[in-house]
Amino acid sequence: EPEVTQTPSHQVTQMGQEVILRCVPISNHLYFYWYRQILGQKVEFLVSFYNNEISEKSEIFDDQFSVERPDGSNFTLKIRSTKLEDSAMYFCATHQGWGYGYTFGSGTRLTVV
Amino acid sequence: AQSVTQPDIHITVSEGASLELRCNYSYGATPYLFWYVQSPGQGLQLLLKYFSGDTLVQGIKGFEAEFKRSQSSFNLRKPSVHWSDAAEYFCAVGYMEYGNKLVFGAGTILRVKS
């Protein structure tokens, strides 16, 4: 069964540092998303990406966050200057069309110290 | 605003017993409804989804869910729980008119006792 691959699985970073989280979507999927889950809390939508541009973003997705698909395969989430409250599990999700449902990656656990 | 309520934070059932996890959504437009399962430290695995048609949907691992528009509910059921079903279960809703994002419930942690 096709998978969404996320790297790294864990990342520890100093506050104020930049991090890049990477996702390899399923090859025929067109819609890409980032979600996050702070420990013990619900999964929250960050951003959706379609046709090489952001289609929607949440209030969480401020100027410190950016997404891109630099080489047509990887889909990245960059946090420019991490804060302690950015510590969370970040999930990439993709789908090929609304009727097919999402496939989620296994997540990147980000710890900001 | 769209929201999803999972009223049970924790549920404990005996192995072999039946299970029902509750989910209610807030908005009356045509929802797209999902159940995901998450084992500790793992990603989210899709159990089943409802878009239209038959309101009783079958999923993987023997799970099923029933969409009841009159009750704004999409409860997940399994007739006989196995110890490997212990995990956290998330209900999620999406609406075409609100983009393709999903809104998740807070999750229900299922414990299975032998």
HADDOCK unambig.tbl for C-alpha pairs under 7 A between the chains (distance, minus, plus):
assign (segid A and resid 41 and name CA) (segid B and resid 106 and name CA) 6.54 0.50 0.50
assign (segid A and resid 42 and name CA) (segid B and resid 104 and name CA) 6.56 0.50 0.50
assign (segid A and resid 42 and name CA) (segid B and resid 105 and name CA) 6.42 0.50 0.50
assign (segid A and resid 42 and name CA) (segid B and resid 106 and name CA) 4.62 0.50 0.50
assign (segid A and resid 42 and name CA) (segid B and resid 107 and name CA) 6.83 0.50 0.50
assign (segid A and resid 43 and name CA) (segid B and resid 104 and name CA) 5.93 0.50 0.50
assign (segid A and resid 45 and name CA) (segid B and resid 101 and name CA) 6.68 0.50 0.50
assign (segid A and resid 45 and name CA) (segid B and resid 102 and name CA) 6.88 0.50 0.50
assign (segid A and resid 104 and name CA) (segid B and resid 43 and name CA) 6.57 0.50 0.50
assign (segid A and resid 104 and name CA) (segid B and resid 44 and name CA) 5.80 0.50 0.50
assign (segid A and resid 104 and name CA) (segid B and resid 45 and name CA) 6.98 0.50 0.50
assign (segid A and resid 105 and name CA) (segid B and resid 43 and name CA) 5.88 0.50 0.50
assign (segid A and resid 106 and name CA) (segid B and resid 42 and name CA) 5.52 0.50 0.50
assign (segid A and resid 106 and name CA) (segid B and resid 43 and name CA) 3.75 0.50 0.50
assign (segid A and resid 106 and name CA) (segid B and resid 44 and name CA) 6.92 0.50 0.50
assign (segid A and resid 107 and name CA) (segid B and resid 43 and name CA) 5.73 0.50 0.50
